[in-house]
């Protein structure tokens, strides 16, 4: 019953985020390694679904969590893929489920003219950072400023990994992996609105969590 109530509250919060959005959103992904690199050959739990890929820092073996956040860090759409999936391939589905109409800011991993055209047909303007060997792009000063504030979407990832155990190497089954991911997402969603909802305050009271307002000062 408690889990059902939590899921219901999260669904309502996501819908409020979609409605209240000012047409600005951020997209990014984060790695979810299921074992250390030196133990890949010995890993047996998720060998039929995990995959190896290179992140911006190092190689990893596992999955990716893709997330779209609004201007204050509330997630409005997410999905989980294997580690070797191109970040751009999930763009259409994430945008469609988020009901976003406006501007979507991402890093260099989302560069691609065909993807910009496809999202434009859905009413979304994709704005990304450029590679060093690319020609400078003409951007509105406000868009350029917002693009520099992409740290908004890194706040959820950092919090969920550091406090909610989003990424660890102790999974014993696929169910365990999904439970870890969804638990972190639920706690983050509830934490954002803790001060505004008495029901959520009662649910989170035993955990003694502090409120969290990620980078809301930017907007």
Secondary structure by P-SEA (a helix, b strand, c coil): caaaaaaaaaaaaaaaaaaacccccccccccccccccccccccccccccbbbbbcccccccbbbbbbccccccccccccccccccccccaaaaaaaaaccccbbbbccccccaaaaaaaaaacbbbbbbbccccccccccaaaaaaaaaccccaaaaaaaaacccccccccccaaaaaaaaaaaaaaaaaaaaccccaaaaaaaccccccccccccccc
